[in-house]
Amino acid sequence: MSKIIVLDELTACQIAAGEVIERPASVVKELVENSIDAGASTIHVEIRAGGIKYIRVTDNGCGFEADDAIIAFDKHATSKIRNSEDLDRVTTLGFRGEALASIAAVSDVELLSKTREARSGIYVHIKGCEVVETGERGAAAGSVITVRDIFYNTPARYKFLKKDSTEASYIADIVQKLAIANPDISFRLVSNGNEVFRTPGNGDLKSVIFSIFGKDTAASVLPVKYEQDGYALTGFAGIRDAVYSNRSRQIFYINGRCVRSKTIASALDEAYKTVTMKNKFPFAVLLLQVPLQKVDVNVHPAKAEVRFSDESAVYKLVYNGLTNALLYDNREADAFVPPPIPEPPAASSFQAPAPARHTLPEIWTRTETVREEREILPAAPSAPAEEPVLPETPETLSVDSFTPEKEEDAQAEQPVLYNSTSVYTDSTIIGQVFDTYILLQYGDEMVMIDQHAAHERIKYEEIKEVLKTPGSAVSPMLVPLTLQLTPAEHMALKTNLGFFEAMGFELEDFGGNTVLIRAVPSILDDSNIEDVILAGLQNKKTEGYTDEEIYTMACKAAVKANKKLSYFEIEELLKRLARLENSGTCPHGRPITVSITKHELERRFKRCL
């Protein structure tokens, strides 16, 4: 008997749908993109229960002809292309003909649509690929698609969905990114009867930025406009208060499609290298127009990644456009030719070129471009630490930090990595080098400590301890700190409010997407609280918290490299390190302490044989 069979139509549809529909946000993305392709000027998205139970997308686009309404739900049915040659000229957001078929395979779908010329609308009801009902109904011009009970017939997918508020935050993120790319369309998102955000649809991108990111961000961005070799760049880039601790507010578009791109991110980093502080990321909404024959959008079903035929041209466009905007405050593009930059390598091994140094006009050398780093090493607790049990000799781990100059030196002593408290309690402080590494003398060894890695480990352990014992010491703020979030970030914060409250934060909604911070955990007294909270919300995919999220928050709370420390601060850091059970590496696994013996130094200086 044959072991190979042909799958039934429903099973095949459900399998195919899994590549396109991952969660309710995927449904919203596909439906809203269809509305945009239909020429809509208003798009209204309404969800309930995070979109799991109910999604409705209403637009005033061209609508479906009666003959097309049912065919549109067939696999690979599309009005966007006619043959494979059209793939090189795709200008629409959708083109594969997979979206409606995939949605109908895993949910209950109703379509009510009318063209402007038709006297009545066409109604189609499909559930699990089966047509339930069709007919004529009264309708306004445009389309209304209602999706209920996503994954009702695929329980294996349904059980992996998150809480309603988490799924809603994913939807908000998708809709706001589509709104940014289409400022001439008025978007409105409603969740459980409450309006999340609305954009004016007046064609002004800055108005959209104001609606989504708030007035502080909108007041701290520069317009970007640049053309080069048939490529065009527009958008806005941040200065002053529009600089953040992660990349969550850097959004890139290629021909109207939101994408991820290491090439664009690297060019952005290079352009800002002399403008922002290290480990700070400017706000950026960058819209690139790339010749259709030089970009492949048919790389992934979600279309979140594209492939360029000329990575170098894209890199130069972004770098030159941003440099021109930052240094010359939006003079005409041809009034300034940025310094030449080397050709970037192929995409598979892309790395940014060496930084180009510029002489900045006086307005860009002011310290308010980014916030000053705060002092972050609070005084040690008054209670004495428990006396650690010290080994007779420090545990060491060989690291390959030096290359012997001669073959006979191969067995020479190598620097060592410590995981012992005695080095922190029994050393003599020499000072700091490069405002990044603390130097100690420990017996006949020179010890170097990475101050950021050390403090990151301290903060990580402190945050973990606080989460084990909610209600630990908190510090009320004399003046509440105002935190402006995007709609997606605000939803994620509400979903994970218990996590932040367990840490000791006291948060209060202040209307819109604004939050007041009235108290903070004492362990974060001198940290940049906005950075810490945004780090905790970055790429939030689960309720509660994970070690990776605590790593990120500890990193943002820790003292940075290139930060001058006083003798007292160094001494305090060493005392706190000595109390840790694990002081060998930071939470990400980088070494905290490296030592070189006196003998090794003398050998390097040719003072011994």
Secondary structure per residue as TSV (DSSP state, phi and psi in degrees):
chain	resnum	aa	ss	phi	psi
A	1	M	-	360.0	136.3
A	2	S	-	-65.6	139.9
A	3	K	-	-94.6	-12.6
A	4	I	-	-100.5	130.9
A	5	I	-	-127.7	165.6
A	6	V	-	-97.5	123.0
A	7	L	-	-62.3	146.7
A	8	D	-	-67.6	162.3
A	9	E	H	-59.5	-43.4
A	10	L	H	-65.4	-45.0
A	11	T	H	-62.1	-43.4
A	12	A	H	-61.6	-40.5
A	13	C	H	-65.0	-40.4
A	14	Q	H	-66.8	-38.1
A	15	I	H	-65.5	-45.9
A	16	A	H	-63.5	-36.7
A	17	A	H	-63.0	-30.0
A	18	G	H	-61.7	-23.5
A	19	E	H	-80.4	-23.4
A	20	V	H	-105.4	-41.6
A	21	I	-	-106.2	102.7
A	22	E	S	-93.6	-34.1
A	23	R	S	-163.7	175.8
A	24	P	H	-53.4	-34.9
A	25	A	H	-60.1	-32.7
A	26	S	H	-64.8	-39.5
A	27	V	H	-62.6	-47.7
A	28	V	H	-59.7	-44.7
A	29	K	H	-57.2	-49.0
A	30	E	H	-65.3	-42.5
A	31	L	H	-68.7	-42.1
A	32	V	H	-67.8	-39.1
A	33	E	H	-62.0	-37.8
A	34	N	H	-63.0	-38.4
A	35	S	H	-64.5	-40.7
A	36	I	H	-63.1	-45.7
A	37	D	H	-62.6	-25.8
A	38	A	T	-81.4	1.6
A	39	G	T	81.8	24.1
A	40	A	-	-68.9	147.4
A	41	S	S	-108.0	-13.5
A	42	T	E	-134.6	136.1
A	43	I	E	-134.9	123.1
A	44	H	E	-115.6	120.8
A	45	V	E	-112.1	124.5
A	46	E	E	-123.5	131.7
A	47	I	E	-130.4	155.3
A	48	R	E	-135.5	147.0
A	49	A	G	53.2	43.9
A	50	G	G	67.3	17.4
A	51	G	G	84.9	-5.7
A	52	I	T	-69.8	-41.1
A	53	K	S	-95.5	-26.7
A	54	Y	E	-156.7	130.1
A	55	I	E	-138.5	131.8
A	56	R	E	-132.9	127.0
A	57	V	E	-118.5	119.7
A	58	T	E	-116.6	132.5
A	59	D	E	-139.4	167.9
A	60	N	-	-112.6	36.2
A	61	G	S	-76.3	-161.5
A	62	C	-	-72.2	-20.4
A	63	G	-	78.2	170.8
A	64	F	-	-99.2	137.0
A	65	E	-	-67.1	153.3
A	66	A	H	-58.7	-38.9
A	67	D	H	-71.3	-23.5
A	68	D	H	-90.8	-18.4
A	69	A	H	-61.4	-41.0
A	70	I	H	-81.9	-40.9
A	71	I	H	-59.1	-31.5
A	72	A	T	-59.7	-21.2
A	73	F	T	-92.3	0.2
A	74	D	S	-78.0	154.9
A	75	K	T	-63.5	136.1
A	76	H	T	61.3	27.1
A	77	A	-	-91.9	121.9
A	78	T	-	-151.4	150.2
A	79	S	S	-103.6	2.6
A	80	K	S	-87.4	-33.0
A	81	I	-	-136.3	162.6
A	82	R	S	-116.8	-29.7
A	83	N	S	-155.5	178.7
A	84	S	G	-64.5	-27.3
A	85	E	G	-64.0	-27.6
A	86	D	G	-68.7	-17.2
A	87	L	G	-62.2	-24.6
A	88	D	G	-81.6	-4.8
A	89	R	G	-131.2	28.6
A	90	V	-	-70.3	123.0
A	91	T	-	-115.9	-8.0
A	92	T	S	-93.8	162.7
A	93	L	S	-75.7	-37.2
A	94	G	-	-108.3	153.7
A	95	F	-	-163.9	-13.1
A	96	R	S	-81.0	-21.3
A	97	G	S	74.3	28.2
A	98	E	-	-105.3	-23.2
A	99	A	H	-63.2	-59.4
A	100	L	H	-63.5	-39.5
A	101	A	H	-62.9	-41.6
A	102	S	H	-67.6	-41.8
A	103	I	H	-63.4	-45.2
A	104	A	H	-65.1	-25.5
A	105	A	H	-71.9	-24.0
A	106	V	S	-124.7	15.1
A	107	S	S	-157.3	-178.4
A	108	D	E	-106.0	116.7
A	109	V	E	-122.3	136.2
A	110	E	E	-124.6	135.5
A	111	L	E	-121.8	128.8
A	112	L	E	-127.3	117.3
A	113	S	E	-144.0	149.7
A	114	K	E	-148.7	133.2
A	115	T	-	-79.8	163.9
A	116	R	S	-67.1	-26.6
A	117	E	S	-85.3	-23.2
A	118	A	-	-73.6	151.3
A	119	R	S	-85.0	-24.6
A	120	S	S	-143.6	167.6
A	121	G	E	-96.2	166.2
A	122	I	E	-106.9	133.9
A	123	Y	E	-115.6	133.2
A	124	V	E	-135.2	131.5
A	125	H	E	-122.4	119.1
A	126	I	E	-128.9	135.8
A	127	K	E	-134.8	118.6
A	128	G	T	57.9	42.0
A	129	C	T	76.4	-4.8
A	130	E	E	-97.6	129.5
A	131	V	E	-75.1	119.4
A	132	V	E	-92.3	-41.2
A	133	E	E	-159.8	145.7
A	134	T	E	-138.9	158.4
A	135	G	E	165.8	-179.6
A	136	E	E	-96.6	143.8
A	137	R	E	-148.8	157.8
A	138	G	-	-69.1	138.6
A	139	A	-	-160.4	156.2
A	140	A	-	-83.2	160.3
A	141	A	S	-61.6	134.6
A	142	G	E	120.8	-160.3
A	143	S	E	-136.4	145.7
A	144	V	E	-127.8	117.4
A	145	I	E	-115.9	124.7
A	146	T	E	-114.5	128.5
A	147	V	E	-120.9	125.4
A	148	R	E	-121.9	150.1
A	149	D	S	53.7	61.8
A	150	I	T	-62.5	137.2
A	151	F	T	62.7	26.3
A	152	Y	T	-62.0	-28.1
A	153	N	T	-107.5	8.6
A	154	T	-	-132.1	74.8
A	155	P	H	-59.3	-26.6
A	156	A	H	-63.9	-33.6
A	157	R	H	-81.4	-36.5
A	158	Y	H	-61.3	-38.7
A	159	K	T	-69.6	-14.5
A	160	F	T	-91.1	-1.7
A	161	L	-	-70.0	151.5
A	162	K	-	-90.8	-173.7
A	163	K	-	-61.1	157.4
A	164	D	H	-54.4	-45.2
A	165	S	H	-66.5	-32.8
A	166	T	H	-68.0	-45.9
A	167	E	H	-62.5	-36.4
A	168	A	H	-64.1	-35.9
A	169	S	H	-67.3	-34.2
A	170	Y	H	-65.3	-40.0
A	171	I	H	-65.2	-43.9
A	172	A	H	-58.8	-40.6
A	173	D	H	-62.4	-43.4
A	174	I	H	-63.4	-48.0
A	175	V	H	-66.6	-39.3
A	176	Q	H	-67.5	-33.5
A	177	K	H	-68.6	-37.7
A	178	L	H	-68.4	-34.7
A	179	A	H	-65.9	-39.0
A	180	I	H	-63.0	-39.9
A	181	A	H	-72.9	-15.6
A	182	N	-	-133.4	69.9
A	183	P	T	-66.5	-15.0
A	184	D	T	-84.7	-2.1
A	185	I	S	-109.4	135.3
A	186	S	E	-87.1	117.3
A	187	F	E	-104.2	145.0
A	188	R	E	-140.5	128.5
A	189	L	E	-117.2	127.6
A	190	V	E	-125.0	129.7
A	191	S	E	-122.8	120.2
A	192	N	T	51.9	40.0
A	193	G	T	85.0	-4.6
A	194	N	E	-107.4	132.4
A	195	E	E	-72.4	125.1
A	196	V	E	-86.4	-49.1
A	197	F	E	-162.7	164.0
A	198	R	E	-145.7	138.8
A	199	T	-	-111.5	151.2
A	200	P	-	-75.1	-25.9
A	201	G	-	71.2	27.5
A	202	N	S	-94.4	7.1
A	203	G	S	83.7	-0.8
A	204	D	-	-98.5	110.4
A	205	L	H	-61.8	-34.6
A	206	K	H	-65.5	-31.8
A	207	S	H	-65.3	-36.4
A	208	V	H	-67.4	-42.2
A	209	I	H	-60.4	-40.3
A	210	F	H	-61.6	-43.9
A	211	S	H	-65.3	-34.1
A	212	I	H	-96.5	-45.4
A	213	F	H	-101.6	-11.1
A	214	G	-	98.5	168.6
A	215	K	H	-70.9	-32.5
A	216	D	H	-63.6	-43.3
A	217	T	H	-67.6	-45.1
A	218	A	H	-60.9	-30.0
A	219	A	T	-81.3	-7.7
A	220	S	T	-122.6	37.9
A	221	V	E	-127.9	150.8
A	222	L	E	-109.5	138.9
A	223	P	E	-69.8	144.3
A	224	V	E	-120.3	129.0
A	225	K	E	-149.8	121.4
A	226	Y	E	-157.9	143.2
A	227	E	E	-131.4	144.0
A	228	Q	E	-162.2	124.9
A	229	D	T	53.2	40.5
A	230	G	T	85.2	-2.2
A	231	Y	E	-103.4	151.3
A	232	A	E	-134.2	144.5
A	233	L	E	-130.4	128.7
A	234	T	E	-134.9	171.1
A	235	G	E	137.4	-157.7
A	236	F	E	-139.6	145.8
A	237	A	E	-130.0	146.7
A	238	G	E	-87.9	151.2
A	239	I	-	-138.5	173.2
A	240	R	T	47.0	-111.2
A	241	D	T	-75.9	-10.1
A	242	A	S	-93.9	49.7
A	243	V	E	-131.7	130.3
A	244	Y	E	-128.9	177.8
A	245	S	S	-91.4	-3.6
A	246	N	S	-149.3	-179.1
A	247	R	S	-93.0	10.5
A	248	S	T	-63.0	-18.2
A	249	R	T	-111.1	31.4
A	250	Q	E	-114.5	113.6
A	251	I	E	-126.4	128.7
A	252	F	E	-119.6	143.1
A	253	Y	E	-130.9	139.9
A	254	I	E	-119.2	116.0
A	255	N	T	50.3	43.0
A	256	G	T	85.3	-1.5
A	257	R	E	-106.8	126.8
A	258	C	E	-72.1	127.1
A	259	V	E	-136.7	164.6
A	260	R	B	-100.9	136.8
A	261	S	-	-152.3	116.1
A	262	K	H	-68.1	-30.8
A	263	T	H	-61.8	-48.5
A	264	I	H	-67.1	-42.9
A	265	A	H	-61.9	-40.0
A	266	S	H	-66.8	-40.9
A	267	A	H	-65.1	-38.4
A	268	L	H	-63.0	-46.8
A	269	D	H	-59.3	-42.6
A	270	E	H	-66.2	-39.9
A	271	A	H	-65.1	-31.1
A	272	Y	T	-95.5	4.8
A	273	K	T	-60.1	-34.3
A	274	T	T	-101.3	9.9
A	275	V	T	-112.4	-39.5
A	276	T	S	-111.2	160.7
A	277	M	-	-72.9	159.2
A	278	K	T	-61.4	143.5
A	279	N	T	67.1	20.4
A	280	K	-	-116.1	142.3
A	281	F	E	-124.9	120.3
A	282	P	E	-72.6	149.5
A	283	F	-	-59.8	141.4
A	284	A	E	-156.6	127.2
A	285	V	E	-121.0	106.9
A	286	L	E	-119.4	123.5
A	287	L	E	-113.6	115.7
A	288	L	E	-105.5	135.5
A	289	Q	E	-105.4	114.7
A	290	V	-	-116.5	135.8
A	291	P	-	-49.8	133.6
A	292	L	G	-58.3	-35.4
A	293	Q	G	-74.8	-5.3
A	294	K	G	-109.0	11.8
A	295	V	E	-142.3	137.0
A	296	D	E	-109.2	112.4
A	297	V	-	-94.8	-4.2
A	298	N	T	-94.7	53.8
A	299	V	T	-102.2	-37.0
A	300	H	S	-144.1	145.1
A	301	P	T	-54.1	-36.3
A	302	A	T	-78.7	-9.4
A	303	K	-	57.4	26.5
A	304	A	-	-84.5	-10.4
A	305	E	B	-126.3	143.0
A	306	V	-	-129.3	164.3
A	307	R	E	-123.1	128.4
A	308	F	E	-97.0	142.9
A	309	S	S	-80.4	-19.8
A	310	D	-	-136.8	87.2
A	311	E	H	-60.4	-35.6
A	312	S	H	-62.1	-42.0
A	313	A	H	-64.8	-39.4
A	314	V	H	-66.8	-43.5
A	315	Y	H	-60.2	-47.6
A	316	K	H	-63.6	-39.4
A	317	L	H	-59.2	-49.0
A	318	V	H	-68.7	-45.5
A	319	Y	H	-62.5	-50.3
A	320	N	H	-66.1	-39.3
A	321	G	H	-64.8	-43.2
A	322	L	H	-70.8	-41.6
A	323	T	H	-61.0	-42.5
A	324	N	H	-61.3	-43.9
A	325	A	H	-67.1	-42.1
A	326	L	H	-71.4	-43.4
A	327	L	H	-84.5	-30.6
A	328	Y	H	-121.6	16.6
A	329	D	T	46.8	51.7
A	330	N	T	65.0	37.0
A	331	R	-	-69.8	171.3
A	332	E	-	-57.8	143.9
A	333	A	G	-57.9	-36.8
A	334	D	G	-79.2	0.3
A	335	A	G	-84.8	-7.2
A	336	F	-	-144.7	129.7
A	337	V	-	-112.1	108.6
A	338	P	-	-61.0	158.9
A	339	P	-	-60.1	147.5
A	340	P	-	-62.5	145.8
A	341	I	-	-125.4	149.8
A	342	P	-	-68.9	156.7
A	343	E	-	-65.7	131.5
A	344	P	-	-73.6	153.8
A	345	P	-	-73.7	-177.8
A	346	A	-	-59.5	157.4
A	347	A	G	-60.3	-33.1
A	348	S	G	-66.2	-21.8
A	349	S	G	-131.0	38.2
A	350	F	-	-69.2	131.2
A	351	Q	-	-139.0	146.4
A	352	A	-	-68.4	145.5
A	353	P	-	-70.6	170.8
A	354	A	-	-59.5	143.9
A	355	P	-	-63.5	140.0
A	356	A	-	-91.4	132.1
A	357	R	-	-92.4	134.9
A	358	H	-	-124.2	156.6
A	359	T	-	-97.1	111.7
A	360	L	-	-84.7	142.2
A	361	P	-	-58.9	159.0
A	362	E	G	-57.2	-34.2
A	363	I	G	-63.5	-25.2
A	364	W	G	-95.6	0.7
A	365	T	S	-98.8	2.7
A	366	R	S	-71.6	147.7
A	367	T	G	-71.1	-16.6
A	368	E	G	-78.2	0.7
A	369	T	G	-51.7	-39.4
A	370	V	S	-137.2	160.0
A	371	R	-	-66.7	145.9
A	372	E	-	-67.1	140.0
A	373	E	-	-65.6	136.3
A	374	R	-	-85.8	157.9
A	375	E	-	-68.2	133.7
A	376	I	-	-128.2	12.4
A	377	L	-	-107.7	92.3
A	378	P	-	-70.6	164.0
A	379	A	-	-63.1	152.9
A	380	A	-	-70.3	150.7
A	381	P	-	-59.5	147.7
A	382	S	S	-71.0	-27.1
A	383	A	S	-69.0	132.8
A	384	P	-	-68.2	145.2
A	385	A	-	-75.1	151.6
A	386	E	-	-64.7	136.7
A	387	E	-	-64.8	118.9
A	388	P	-	-71.6	152.9
A	389	V	-	-87.5	115.7
A	390	L	-	-100.4	137.9
A	391	P	-	-72.8	161.3
A	392	E	S	-64.4	-36.3
A	393	T	S	-132.7	147.1
A	394	P	-	-63.8	144.3
A	395	E	-	-71.9	138.3
A	396	T	E	-129.8	156.4
A	397	L	E	-136.4	125.3
A	398	S	E	-68.0	137.0
A	399	V	-	-129.4	144.8
A	400	D	-	-91.4	73.2
A	401	S	-	-94.7	-18.1
A	402	F	-	-127.9	143.7
A	403	T	-	-103.7	119.6
A	404	P	-	-58.0	140.8
A	405	E	S	-75.4	-26.6
A	406	K	S	-129.3	157.1
A	407	E	G	-60.5	-35.5
A	408	E	G	-72.8	-11.9
A	409	D	G	-86.5	2.2
A	410	A	T	-58.9	-29.3
A	411	Q	T	-93.4	6.3
A	412	A	S	-64.6	159.6
A	413	E	-	-61.1	142.3
A	414	Q	-	-109.9	158.4
A	415	P	-	-58.2	152.8
A	416	V	E	-123.5	153.6
A	417	L	E	-108.0	128.0
A	418	Y	E	-94.7	147.3
A	419	N	-	-138.6	60.5
A	420	S	-	-144.1	140.5
A	421	T	T	-75.3	-21.9
A	422	S	H	-62.7	-30.9
A	423	V	H	-65.2	-27.3
A	424	Y	H	-86.5	-23.1
A	425	T	H	-99.8	-24.9
A	426	D	S	-115.4	18.4
A	427	S	-	-101.3	162.6
A	428	T	E	-102.0	126.5
A	429	I	E	-75.4	123.3
A	430	I	E	-93.5	-42.7
A	431	G	E	151.6	-151.0
A	432	Q	E	-123.7	149.1
A	433	V	E	-128.2	135.2
A	434	F	T	59.2	20.0
A	435	D	T	51.6	29.6
A	436	T	T	-136.7	-35.5
A	437	Y	E	-117.3	132.7
A	438	I	E	-89.6	133.3
A	439	L	E	-106.1	132.2
A	440	L	E	-129.7	155.4
A	441	Q	E	-110.0	122.9
A	442	Y	E	-126.8	96.9
A	443	G	T	63.6	-124.5
A	444	D	T	-101.5	32.2
A	445	E	E	-127.7	149.8
A	446	M	E	-101.3	122.4
A	447	V	E	-109.5	135.2
A	448	M	E	-119.4	130.9
A	449	I	E	-119.4	127.9
A	450	D	E	-77.1	109.3
A	451	Q	H	-63.9	-37.2
A	452	H	H	-68.8	-45.6
A	453	A	H	-61.0	-40.7
A	454	A	H	-64.5	-48.1
A	455	H	H	-70.8	-30.5
A	456	E	H	-63.5	-42.8
A	457	R	H	-61.9	-41.5
A	458	I	H	-60.9	-48.9
A	459	K	H	-64.8	-38.8
A	460	Y	H	-59.8	-47.5
A	461	E	H	-66.5	-36.6
A	462	E	H	-66.8	-43.2
A	463	I	H	-63.9	-42.6
A	464	K	H	-60.3	-41.4
A	465	E	H	-66.7	-40.1
A	466	V	H	-63.7	-40.7
A	467	L	H	-67.5	-24.8
A	468	K	H	-74.8	-27.6
A	469	T	S	-129.5	74.5
A	470	P	T	-54.6	147.8
A	471	G	T	93.4	11.8
A	472	S	-	-66.6	179.4
A	473	A	-	-56.9	133.4
A	474	V	E	-125.4	158.5
A	475	S	E	-120.4	109.0
A	476	P	E	-63.7	146.0
A	477	M	E	-95.4	131.6
A	478	L	E	-61.4	-41.6
A	479	V	E	-121.1	116.7
A	480	P	E	-56.6	142.9
A	481	L	E	-88.9	129.5
A	482	T	E	-92.4	127.5
A	483	L	E	-120.4	116.9
A	484	Q	E	-94.1	120.0
A	485	L	-	-112.4	162.3
A	486	T	-	-78.6	164.3
A	487	P	H	-55.6	-41.0
A	488	A	H	-65.9	-42.3
A	489	E	H	-65.6	-37.2
A	490	H	H	-65.5	-41.1
A	491	M	H	-65.2	-40.9
A	492	A	H	-64.1	-36.6
A	493	L	H	-65.6	-42.7
A	494	K	H	-64.3	-36.6
A	495	T	H	-63.6	-36.6
A	496	N	T	-111.5	27.1
A	497	L	H	-59.4	-37.1
A	498	G	H	-61.1	-36.2
A	499	F	H	-61.5	-47.8
A	500	F	H	-71.0	-35.9
A	501	E	H	-67.1	-35.7
A	502	A	H	-63.6	-31.0
A	503	M	H	-72.6	-25.4
A	504	G	T	120.3	4.3
A	505	F	-	-74.8	141.8
A	506	E	E	-114.9	109.9
A	507	L	E	-117.0	145.8
A	508	E	E	-140.9	130.2
A	509	D	E	-64.6	138.2
A	510	F	-	-123.4	22.6
A	511	G	S	93.2	145.2
A	512	G	T	62.2	-130.3
A	513	N	T	-113.2	26.5
A	514	T	E	-99.1	139.2
A	515	V	E	-126.5	137.8
A	516	L	E	-97.2	132.5
A	517	I	E	-103.6	110.2
A	518	R	E	-98.4	-20.2
A	519	A	E	-154.0	150.9
A	520	V	E	-131.7	155.0
A	521	P	E	-61.9	140.2
A	522	S	G	-58.7	-29.5
A	523	I	G	-67.1	-14.2
A	524	L	G	-112.6	18.2
A	525	D	T	-48.1	-45.7
A	526	D	T	-107.4	21.1
A	527	S	S	-92.7	164.7
A	528	N	-	-79.1	99.8
A	529	I	H	-64.1	-38.3
A	530	E	H	-60.7	-44.0
A	531	D	H	-61.2	-42.1
A	532	V	H	-64.6	-45.1
A	533	I	H	-67.3	-44.5
A	534	L	H	-62.9	-35.5
A	535	A	H	-64.4	-38.4
A	536	G	H	-68.5	-24.7
A	537	L	H	-92.5	-13.9
A	538	Q	T	-62.2	127.9
A	539	N	T	51.1	38.3
A	540	K	-	-66.4	120.2
A	541	K	-	-122.1	-5.3
A	542	T	S	-138.2	155.9
A	543	E	S	-73.7	162.3
A	544	G	S	73.1	-136.6
A	545	Y	-	-150.8	158.7
A	546	T	-	-124.4	164.7
A	547	D	H	-58.3	-38.7
A	548	E	H	-61.8	-38.2
A	549	E	H	-69.4	-35.9
A	550	I	H	-67.9	-38.7
A	551	Y	H	-53.9	-50.2
A	552	T	H	-63.2	-42.2
A	553	M	H	-66.3	-40.1
A	554	A	H	-63.0	-38.6
A	555	C	H	-62.1	-42.4
A	556	K	H	-72.3	-26.3
A	557	A	H	-84.4	-15.3
A	558	A	S	-81.8	156.7
A	559	V	-	-61.5	142.5
A	560	K	-	-91.4	161.8
A	561	A	T	-64.9	160.3
A	562	N	T	64.3	29.1
A	563	K	-	-115.6	119.4
A	564	K	-	-70.4	127.6
A	565	L	-	-111.9	144.8
A	566	S	-	-80.3	168.5
A	567	Y	H	-59.8	-41.9
A	568	F	H	-61.8	-42.9
A	569	E	H	-64.3	-40.4
A	570	I	H	-63.3	-44.6
A	571	E	H	-61.3	-42.3
A	572	E	H	-65.3	-40.6
A	573	L	H	-60.7	-42.3
A	574	L	H	-64.9	-40.3
A	575	K	H	-61.5	-42.3
A	576	R	H	-71.8	-34.4
A	577	L	H	-63.0	-39.5
A	578	A	H	-63.4	-22.7
A	579	R	T	-82.8	-11.4
A	580	L	-	-82.4	144.9
A	581	E	S	-73.4	-36.6
A	582	N	-	-118.9	103.3
A	583	S	-	-120.9	20.3
A	584	G	S	-84.8	-33.6
A	585	T	B	-138.4	161.9
A	586	C	-	-76.9	170.9
A	587	P	T	-59.0	-23.0
A	588	H	T	-88.7	-2.0
A	589	G	S	98.3	0.3
A	590	R	-	-77.3	146.5
A	591	P	B	-67.2	143.8
A	592	I	S	-90.9	-43.3
A	593	T	E	-128.4	132.1
A	594	V	E	-129.3	139.6
A	595	S	E	-126.3	144.9
A	596	I	E	-126.1	129.9
A	597	T	E	-75.7	160.5
A	598	K	H	-59.9	-40.2
A	599	H	H	-60.2	-41.5
A	600	E	H	-65.0	-41.4
A	601	L	H	-62.9	-43.8
A	602	E	H	-63.5	-36.1
A	603	R	H	-66.2	-40.1
A	604	R	H	-65.5	-33.1
A	605	F	T	-89.6	8.0
A	606	K	T	63.6	31.8
A	607	R	-	-90.8	-8.0
A	608	C	-	-143.4	161.2
A	609	L	-	-83.8	360.0
